[in-house]
Amino acid sequence: MKANIVAWSALAVALFGLARGDMPAAQAQPQPQPTAVPPRTEFIDIRWDGTSRMCVVYPDGKVEFFYPELKDIPRPDDADKRAFYLTLKMNRMAAQGYEFVGMISDEIIMKRVVR
């Protein structure tokens, strides 16, 4: 009788250990390690330095002055130039996958994940 109780107790402990994942190392199945490269995040800086000096600074150091591409968009006379043009460029960058991160004075910082 005692042998049956000991045997059933040992079986219960073993099954409980398997259910919790506490198998001994010799019996554990090796888990494949992920080999995926983690995604990279890149940032851009949209800068306001007057209408003709508005630019985007890209992660590779390239600087793009963007007023020429926006100057033909009609701006209401009572709309602030800085807010109007920075908002237009920010929305164009959002269409390329960038997200707003923050704003510092006359700069807008945006980021996107590159896979």
N, C-alpha and C positions, 0 to 999 in steps of 0.2 A: 504494500500500500504506500509506504513511504517512497519507494522507488518511483511509483506512478506520479506522486505529487512533485517529486524532484524533477522528473522528466518533463511533466507538463509546465512546471515553472520555468525550466530552462528554455523550452520551446516558446513560451509566452515572452520571455525576455528577449530572445533572438528575433522574434517577429516584431516586437516593439522597436527594437534597434533598427531593423530593416525599414520599418515604416518611417522612422525619424531620419534615416539616412546615416546612422552611426555604424555602418558596417566596418569591420576591420580593414585596414589599408590593403591587405593581401587579397581580399575579396572584392574590393571596390572596382568598378569599371572606370577606366581612364576617360576623362572628359576632354574632348578636343578643345584646344585653345583657339579663340577667335583670332584670325589673321587680318581682319579688315583694318585699314588705315583710318584713324579717327578723322572726322571732318575738320577742315581748316576754316578759320574765320578771318575775313579780311575787312578792313575798315576804310572808309573814305571820309574826306573832310570837304564840305561845301562851304566856301568862304565868300564873304561879302566885303569888298573893298571899293565900293562905288560901282556904278553901273558898268563901266567898261572893264573893270578888274575882277568881276565875279568869276570864280573858278572852282573846279573840283580837283582835289589832290587825291590821286589813286594810290593803292598800296605799292605799286612798282615805282613810284616817284613821278609818274607822268602828271602833268598839270594841263587841264583843259579849261580854257576861258570860254564860257558858254553864253555870253551876252549876244553874240551874232546869231545864234540859233533861236533866241527868244525875243529879239527886238521887234519882229514883225507881228507878235501877238499883241492885240490892242489892250492897253492898260487903262482902266478908268482914271480920269484926272484926279479924283480924290483918293485913289488907292496909294498906299505907301509903296515906293519902288522896291525897297529892300524886302518887305514881306511878300510882295507880289512875285518878284522874280525868284526868290529863294523857295517859295512854295511850289512854283512851277517846276523848278529843277528837282526839288525833293520828290515830287510825284513821279517825275520821269525816272529817277533813280530807283524808286520803289517798284516801278514796272520792270526793272532789271533784277529784282530780287533783294534789294537792300531794305533794311529796316531802320527806323529811327532809333538812335541810342541816346542822344542828348544834344543840348545846345549850350555853347559857351560864347557869350557876347555876340559876335557876328559870324559864328561858325556853327554848322550843323554836322554832327557826327552820325554816320550811318554804318551799318555792318551787313554782311551776308555770309552764309555758310557755303564754302566751296567744297564740293565732293569730288 
